[in-house]
Amino acid sequence: MYQDLSSNLKLLCSYYDSIADVCRRVNLNRTQFNRYLSGRYKPSPKTMRKLCDFFGVEEYELLLPTTQFERLIQVRPKVQVASGLPRIEDRHLEVLSNAGSLQMEKYLGYYFEYYMSMACPGKILRNLICIEKREEGFYYQRTERLKEHPEEPAFHSKYLGVALFLTDRIFMMDYEALATNEITETILTPSYKNRITRLNGLRIGVPANGMRTPSCARVVMEYLGLQVDIRKALGLCGLYELQDDAIDESIKLAVRNSMSGAEWHFTALA
């Protein structure tokens, strides 16, 4: 039985005109949604993700004991029920998504992301990224695993974002979803080969330390495939020394943030 989930969903629905209104907005069958409200069924991972995105909560929060969830909702901004008119930012995203939707299809799947760490200078950071298509847009999750010292526990950060293909460039913008204290942007040169191997580009953001100095770094995204063993992939994420053999030499060269005397701008490597 999932009584806490049921009660938490009912609380969130109370901010809207009716349960039918919620079902229409989330694009869920009313009978199906009633099963979750009954407390006898738990949504599938895909449906749970849709509900969490719509209500602006995390999955683990939706499964909290009801009294704890009520306190959590009370300290957050009130749920804003949208009017029938689309928001300005929604219209902008719709225009941008439609401009390159066909080209983005090619880049769905999992990637390792490499760049020189902004929080730990001199070390390469390897992250896991998953780009997927949901409804009419392309979205991604970037998981970052930081462990500066072997005796310390690993610290995980989750970034959620949107990916757009515009005139021969891939634009990716995300935010840190746990602390909501950072936005990053990555611009990549697409692959013109039939088989994707790597994408090169630039990433701008701030380090996860007290300095928060805006920084730009070269980035490489290494394609892994449409399906991976997520546990094993995350186990390979983290900080690496420049001389570590676990990182390919060509990647080490591609993420070096060096400039020649003739350069006036910091650019991505071809």
N, C-alpha and C positions, 0 to 999 in steps of 0.2 A: 504494500500500500504506500501511496505517496501523498499523505495528507498535508505535509508541509508545502510541497510543491503546489497542491491544489489551492491551499489557503493563500499562498503568495501570488498565484496567478489571479485569483479572485480580487485580491487587494489592488493589483496593478490594473485590472479591468475596470475597477470602480472609478478610475480617473476618466473613463470614456463614457460616451452616451449609452452604450449597451454592449453586451457580449457579441452581438451580431456585427456591431460597428468594428470591434477589434478583429473579428474573423475576416471581415472585408478588407481591412487595412493590411493584415498580415497575409492575406490570401490563403486562409485555411478553411477547410470544410467545418461547418458548425457542429455536425455530429462528432467529427474527429476531435474537435476542441473540447466538447462536453466530456469526452472520455478522460481528458487530462484534468478537467475541473472536478471530476468525480473522485479523483485520487486513486483510481485503480490502474491507471496506465501512465507510463512515462514517455514523453515524446522521443522520437528517433533523434540521433545526433544532428541530422540536417534540420529537422523541425525545431529542436532546442536552440540551434544557432539562430534561426529566423526569429524566434520569440525573444531571445536575449538581445539581438540587434534592434528589434522593434521597441522593446521596453527600456533599453539602455542599461542592462544589467549583465553581470557575468553568470555563467552557468552555476558555479559553486554558490553564488549568492542566491540564486533562485531556489536552491535546494536547502538553504539554511532553515533552522527552526523558525517557525512563524513569528514568535516574539522578537527574535534577533533581527529577522528581515524587516519587521515593522519599524524598529529603531533605525535601521540602516536607511530606509526610505524617508523617514522623518527628517533626517539631517541632510538629505540631498535636495537639490532644487525640485520643485514640484514638476510632475510629469506634464509636459506641454502637449495638449491635444491640438493637432494641426487642423487648420481650416481647410476648406475644399480647394483653396488655391495653392499651387506649388510654391515652395520657398524659392527665393532668388538663387541661393546656392544650388538647389536641385536643378533649376533650369540651366545653370552654367555647366554642371556636371553632365547633364543630358546631352548638351551640345558637344562637349568634348568627347564623351564616350562614343557618340554616334560617328564622330569624325574618323575614328580609327579602330572600330570594333572588329572588323574582319582581320586586320593585321595582328591584333593582340591574341587571337585564337592560337597562333603558333607557339606562344610563349607560356602556355599553361604548364604547371608542374612544379617540381621541387628543385631548389638550387642551394648550393653553398655560396655564401657571400663572404668575400675577403676584403679587408682594408686595414690600414695601420690604425690601431686603436687610438681614439682621442682621449680616453681616460687613462690608458697605460702606454705612454709614449715608448716607441721602439719595439713594440710587439704587434704581431698580426692577429686580428680578431676574425674568427670564422663563425658565421651565423647560419641558421637554416631559414629559408624563405619558401613559402608555398603560394603560388599564384593560381587563383581559381576564378571561374566564371559563375556568378550568382545572379539569376534573373537577367537583367540587361547590362550589368556592369562587370568589371574585372577588379577583383579585390585580392589582397594578399595579407599574410601574417608573417612577420619576421620575429624569430625567437633568438634572443641573445643570451649567452651563458658566460658569465664572468666569474673566474676563480683566480685571483691574483697570487695566492699562496696555496701549496698543496694541503696544508693542514686546515685551511678554511673551507666552509661549505660553499658550493656554487651559488651565485646570485643570478636569477633568471629575470629577463625583461621581455615583455611581449609588445610588439608594435603592430598596429592594424592600419591598413592603408588602401589606397585606390591606385590602380595602374592604368595609364592612358598611352595610346600610340598616336603621335602627332607628327606628320611630315618627317618620316625617317628617324624619329627618336622616340624612346620609351621614357615616359615621365612617371615617377613613382613618389607619392607623398604619403607619409604615415605619421602616427602619433603614438607615444608611449602609453599603453592602455591601462597599466596598473597604477602609475602615479600621475598620469596626465600632465607631465612637466616638460614635454619635449616634442617638437615636430621636426622631422627630417625630410629631405628631398633628395632623390637620386635620379640622375639623367643618364641613360644608357644608349650606346650605339647598337642597333639591332643586328642580328646575324643574317647575312644574305646567302648562307649555305642551306642546303636542304635539311641538314642535321645540325641542331643547335649544340654547341659545346660550351662556349663561354661568351659572356657579354661584358664589355668594358665601359666604364663611365666615371662619373664624379658623384660624390655624396657630400652633402652639407648638413651640418647639425651642430650640437653642442655636446661636450663630454659629460658623462654621468658622474661628475664630481663637483666640488664647491666652486670651481673656477667658472664653469659654464661659458667658456670663450667660444664664440662661433668659429667653426673650423670647416675646412674643405679637404677631402681626401680622395685619392683615386680608389676605385672599387672594381672588383672582378666578381661576376656571378657565374658559377660553374654549374651547368645543367646536370641534374641527377636522374630525372625521369618523371613520369606521371605518378608512379607509386614508389615509396621507399619504406624501409623499416625505420619509423620515426624515432623509436627509442635508441637504436644504434646511431642514427644520424645526429641526434642531439648529444649523444655521448662523445661524438667527434668534434663538437663545437667548443669554442673557448679561445683562450689566448695561446699563441705560439711564439717562440723565439724565432728571430730571423734565420738562424742557422739550423732550425729544426727540419729534419728530412721528411717529416710528415706533410709538409707543404711543398708543392711542385715548384721547382726553380723558376719556371716561366711566370708563375703567379707572383712569386716574391718580387720579380723584376717589374711586373705590371702594376703593383700597388705601391712602389717606391714613389714618394712625393718629392721628386727632384725637378729642377728647372734649369735649362741652359741659359747662358748669358744673353742669347738672342731672343728669348721668350719674354713677352710682356704680360701674358695671361697664363694662369694655371689651367692646363687643359688635360683631357683624358687621353690616354695612349690609344693608338689605332688598334 
